[in-house]
Amino acid sequence: MSPLAQIIVGVCVVAVAAALVSALLTLKKTAARAETVLHLLEREIRPMASQIGALAEELRGLSRQATRELERISVVTRRAEEISATLLKVARVLGSVSRVGQIAGVAAGVKRGLDVFVSRLRSRNL
């Protein structure tokens, strides 16, 4: 190989080596920065994780309480349905009694009217 070719190859090797060293230094800086960011994230995430755990436990408690309240409401609703059914029956009975009372009143009025008619009829005939 000629000395000029050897010089060119040597310069290329040095250039590639310099580029490789530069890339490795940049990679080292990037890795160091990534490590710093990861440490920051770890410091931020730990308290958040414990807070999320506490919030999840509180949510479970609220869910249990809501379930109990819904069960109570269900009992009250069933009782209200029973009461309304009973009131409906009472209203029907009172309605029929009211009709019987109306019929009895009409019958009493008719009887009184007939008694008056008969008494006047008798008083005219006497």
Protein Blocks (a to p, Z undefined) as FASTA:
>chain_A
ZZklmmmmmmmmmmmmmmmmmmmmmmmmmmmmmmmmmmmmmmmmmmmmmmmmmmmmmmmm
mmmmmmmmmmmmmmmmmmmmmmmmmmmmmmmmmmmmmmmmmmmmmmmmmmmmmmmmmmmm
mmmmZZ
